[in-house]
């Protein structure tokens, strides 16, 4: 069972998706300091989840790549468990009749456990870090910059089974992206409704401000 400490859980997901990474790679993606990363990686090594590997490629000191220790079997995906656990906590707190409060509470619950994502400097990196909480393979998600906004495209979704039983999962995803990325999020297509893909449009306050001088330059 993976250590549930949020930062280490995120590092495990990154290593799983990439097949391995150096401290420099992880620092670029997460925005964490080298000392903080080494602390978390050391604990993951101690617990048997991560190992070091030297990559020899010519002269010079070979870089150390951190990779996951193969697991013989895996339980339910962490993404589904993350959402289900938060939903159950919200239902217990508010009662099943208070849907709006439950949706907001679930998104707030997950966001509060992963506040490190809000400190990642790059918007696209924050988007991918948030998607990593929900998707088994974040590399399957397309994240594109379109003018002053970002667009997420999902052709498949590991949460679609859960969404068919609880269609509010899509709304929770939208709210969670908004909280952790710091963006206004609009969902435009839904796999669960029969569309060929899920799409989300994200616009951050910074991107809206940046669009103003661009428009003035074009007008001039």
N, C-alpha and C positions, 0 to 999 in steps of 0.2 A: 504494500500500500504506500503510495507516494506521500511524503511529508506534506501536510495541508497548509503549511505556512505560505501565504500568497506569493511572495517573491520567489521562493524556491519552486513552487508549483509552476509559475510562469517560466522560470529557467528550464525546468524539465520539458515543458511544451516546446520551447524554442529549440532545445537540443534534439528533441524527437522529430521536429519538422525538418531540421537542417542536417541531421545525421552527425552533428558535431560542430563545435565553434570554439574559437580562441577567446580569451578574455577581452581582447580588443574588439572582436566582432560583437560580443555580448554588450560591451560598453556602448558601442554605437547604436545598438537597437534599443537598449533599455534606458540609457541615460544615467545609469548607476555608476558610482565611482569604482575604480579598480579594487580598492580595499574591500568595499562592500561586496563586490562580486566574488572575490577570493574567499571571503568569509562564508558566503552561501554555498559556493562550490565545494569548499572543504567539508562542510556539514553534509552535503549530499554524497560526497565520497565516503565519509565516515559511515553513513547509513547504507552504503552499498548500491546507490542509485546511479552514480556517475563515476567515470574513470578517466585517467589522463592517457593521452597517446601522443608520442613525438612524431612529427611529420618531417621526414628528411627530404630536402629538395635542393641539393647542392651545398655550396659553402655557407658558412655562417651558422649561428645557433638555430637549431630547428625549433619551430613554434610548438607550443603545447596546445593540443586540441582536446577539449572536454567532450565526452560522448556518453550516452546512456549505456548502462550495463543491460544487456538483453534480458527481458523478463520472459520466463517460459509461458506465462499466460497472463491475460489482463481481464479485469472485471469490467463492469459497465463504464462507459466513457465518462471522463471527468466533466465534460460539458453538460451532459444530461444530469449528472448528480449535482452539479453546481446549481442549476436552475431548479431542480426538484426540491433540493434542501431549502433554498430560499423561498420557494412557493409555500412549502409546508410551514415554515416559520411565520410567513405573513398570514396565512389562513388561521393559524393558531392565535395570532395576535389580534386580527381584525374580524375574523368570522367570514364565512364564504359569501355572505350577502353584500359585502362592501368591496366590490370589484375594483373601483378606481383607487381606493386606498391600498388594496393588495398589490395592484400593478406597480404603483409608485413605491411601495414598501419593498417589493422584490428587487426592483432596480436599485434602490438606495442601499439595500442590504448587500448586494454583490459589489456595488461601487465602493462601499465603505471598507470592504475587505481587500480592495485592490487599488488603494489611493496612489500607489507608486506610479500607476499609469498616467495620472494627470500631470506628473512631473517630467514625463518624457518630452523633450523639446519639440520634436518634429510631429506635425499633425498626422502624417501617414503612418509613422511608427506607433502613435497612440491608437490609431484605428486598428492596426494589425495586432497590437497587444490586447485590445478589447476583444477582437474576433477570436484570439487564441483562447479566451476564457470559454467560448461557446462552441467552437469548431474543433474537431479532431485534427483536421489538416487545414491550417489557415492558408497554406499555399494554394489551395483550391479556390480561394476567393480572389476575385479581381478587384484591385483598388486603383482607381484611375483619377487623375486630376483633370477636371473639365472646366477650363476657365478659372473662375474664382471659387469653385466648389470641388468636392470630392464625390466620387460615385463608387459604391460597392456593388459588385455583381456576384451572385451565387447561383451556379447552375445545378448544384446539388446541395443538400443540407442534412447533416446528421440528426438534426432536431425535428425533421419533418414528421416522424412518427409521434413524437411528443406534441407537436403543434396540432396534429389531427385530433388528439384527445383534449388538448388545451390550447385553443387557437389564440389565446392571449400571449403565448410565447413570443410571437412576432412583435407584439407591442412592447413586451419587456425588453427584447433585443434593441428596439428603437430607442427606448428610454435609457437603457444602459449605455449605448453609444453616445447619446447626448450628454450624459453625466460625465463619462470618463474622457471623451474626446474634447468636450467643451464646444459642442456644435449643435446647431438646429438640424434635426434629422427628419426626413420625410421618406416613408416607404412607398414605392410606386408600383412594384409588382410582387406577387406572392406565389411561390410554388404550391403552397397548400390550397390555393384557390384555383389552381389549374393553369396559371401562367407558366411560360417556359423557364422562368428564372425568378429569383428574388433580387430586387434592386433597391438600394437606399441612396438618397442624395443627402450630402452633409455640407453645411455651410457654417464656417466658424466666424465669430465676430471680427477676427483679424482679416479674413478673406474678404468680408464685406467692406471693411475700411480700405483695403488695398484696391478694390475694384473702382473706387471713386476717382483717385488720380488717374487711373488708366483711362477711364471714360473721358476725363477732362483733356488728357493728351490727345485722344482721338478727335475730340471736338475742336481742339486747337489746330 
